[in-house]
Amino acid sequence: MIFSKIDFINLLPFHIYIKKNIKSNQLKSSIEYKKSYPSIITNNFKKRKVHSAFISSIGSRNEKFLDFGIIARKEVDSVLILPNKKRKDDFQSKTSNALAKVLELNGEVIIGDKALKFFIENKNNKDEKIIDLAKFWQDKYKLPFVFATLCYNKYEKRLKNLTKNFDKKKIKIPQYILEIYSKRSGISKNEIVKYLTKIDYDIGYKEKRALKLFLKLTKEKGIL
């Protein structure tokens, strides 16, 4: 099974869990080899170059997925729009670009670790207006937002067995890994740990409603 991963901080607890629970060295290698950012991973999955991956929500239409994804239930700090800047999509995420359009917000969209770093550095800057897209969605629709779903085109049983015991609360991230991600992103270890409390992974009834609504709105507005 070739599993592709989003190489952002928001999936760090899941990556730690995978490394501890996958017995096959070959599968471990494939996960590391197939890492990228959301839009590339979605394209690779659609072309069936990988068997399973966290797919941008807008790309999950008509795909099979587990009740597992990347969810924000309040502000997320890493999916932003900057209304003071010229309108610009973020090439790394089709879902976030679509969300900005659904919410009829103009400005520059930024996502991922770079967005989190920008937010931390500018949250007290009164000259820099920042809108958290997840929070804006929740205020408008009273629902969480699902940024990605764990999709598969083969090996459903194997994927279910791999993920069934995942519990974010039980994952302890080693200090040396936090140090690696901190140096790479320019975000302190404490800020990384704080940020991860804002990310959830279980897709329940409300999350399914939210995803269905998002896909309905994008279809109505002709956003693909």
URUR-V762861 format. One record per residue. RES is the residue in three letters. BURIAL is # if it has 16 or more other ideal C-beta (glycine too) atoms within 10 Angstrom, else .. Layout:
RES|BURIAL  RES|BURIAL
This chain:
MET|#  ILE|#  PHE|#  SER|#  LYS|#  ILE|#  ASP|#  PHE|#  ILE|#  ASN|#  LEU|#  LEU|#  PRO|#  PHE|#  HIS|#  ILE|.  TYR|#  ILE|#  LYS|.  LYS|.  ASN|.  ILE|#  LYS|.  SER|.  ASN|.  GLN|.  LEU|#  LYS|.  SER|.  SER|#  ILE|#  GLU|.  TYR|.  LYS|#  LYS|#  SER|#  TYR|#  PRO|#  SER|#  ILE|.  ILE|#  THR|#  ASN|.  ASN|#  PHE|#  LYS|.  LYS|.  ARG|.  LYS|.  VAL|#  HIS|#  SER|#  ALA|#  PHE|#  ILE|#  SER|#  SER|#  ILE|#  GLY|#  SER|#  ARG|.  ASN|.  GLU|.  LYS|.  PHE|#  LEU|#  ASP|.  PHE|#  GLY|#  ILE|#  ILE|#  ALA|#  ARG|#  LYS|.  GLU|#  VAL|#  ASP|#  SER|#  VAL|#  LEU|#  ILE|#  LEU|#  PRO|.  ASN|.  LYS|.  LYS|.  ARG|.  LYS|.  ASP|#  ASP|#  PHE|.  GLN|#  SER|#  LYS|#  THR|#  SER|#  ASN|#  ALA|#  LEU|#  ALA|#  LYS|#  VAL|#  LEU|#  GLU|.  LEU|.  ASN|.  GLY|#  GLU|#  VAL|#  ILE|#  ILE|#  GLY|#  ASP|#  LYS|#  ALA|#  LEU|#  LYS|#  PHE|#  PHE|#  ILE|#  GLU|.  ASN|.  LYS|.  ASN|.  ASN|.  LYS|.  ASP|.  GLU|.  LYS|.  ILE|#  ILE|#  ASP|#  LEU|#  ALA|#  LYS|#  PHE|#  TRP|#  GLN|#  ASP|.  LYS|.  TYR|#  LYS|.  LEU|#  PRO|#  PHE|#  VAL|#  PHE|#  ALA|#  THR|#  LEU|#  CYS|#  TYR|#  ASN|.  LYS|.  TYR|.  GLU|.  LYS|.  ARG|.  LEU|#  LYS|.  ASN|.  LEU|#  THR|#  LYS|.  ASN|.  PHE|#  ASP|.  LYS|.  LYS|.  LYS|.  ILE|.  LYS|.  ILE|#  PRO|.  GLN|.  TYR|.  ILE|.  LEU|#  GLU|.  ILE|.  TYR|#  SER|#  LYS|.  ARG|.  SER|#  GLY|.  ILE|#  SER|.  LYS|.  ASN|.  GLU|#  ILE|#  VAL|.  LYS|.  TYR|#  LEU|#  THR|.  LYS|#  ILE|#  ASP|#  TYR|#  ASP|.  ILE|#  GLY|.  TYR|.  LYS|.  GLU|#  LYS|.  ARG|.  ALA|#  LEU|#  LYS|.  LEU|.  PHE|#  LEU|#  LYS|.  LEU|#  THR|#  LYS|.  GLU|.  LYS|.  GLY|.  ILE|#  LEU|.
